[in-house]
Amino acid sequence: MGSNTSPDEILSVFDQQRNIINELPRSVVRAEPKMHWHGVADIFVVDDQGRILCSKRSERMQNNPNKWQVRFGGHVKAGQSFLQTTINELAEEAGLHATQETLIPLESGSKAKYLVHYSYFVYHILPTDQIQLNDGEVAETRWMTVPEYLKSHAQEPDIWCKNLHSQTLQALMAHIAQRG
């Protein structure tokens, strides 16, 4: 849960085919044992040199405080699509503005029981000092190449959120190579 996220925030609830079937408070959807399919949308930001914009989560974050991650994103709120969630989260967390036309689908599927996700990426050329950390969820950002990320994750796994799934990383690297 983010630093400004309420346990009463209303999230979309999905069936196994990813159709919205209900809306429930975050506290109900995320309660253990999990019984409600919910959605997460995330986005990778890649610059013209093929580097990924990494972000360090704020110390106020409930999950993974002070850890680095290679994507931005969040839970699908009631009334929003995965795509709209992606656009909103990127603007809220980094002050970057993507559009439906600039987002490139990367993958979708089920990450774990009761969690569906959509991942996108966007090419964005912007100096790091112009990024606006708006909502208190992100403490800092930095650009890293995929090899730099892999080396850092291997040497200091405790400073990183969960590792990228190899399928996600391969898909992202293929898109970066095509662009290069």
Secondary structure, 3 states (H helix, E strand, C coil): CCCCCCCCCEEEEECCCCCEEEEEEHHHHCCCCCCCEEEEEEEEEECCCCCEEEEEECCCCCCCCCCEECCEEEECECCCCHHHHHHHHHHHHHCCCCCCCCCEEEEEEEEECCEEEEEEEEECCCCHHHCCCCCCCEEEEEEECHHHHHHHHHHCHHHECCCCCHHHHHHHHHHHHHHC
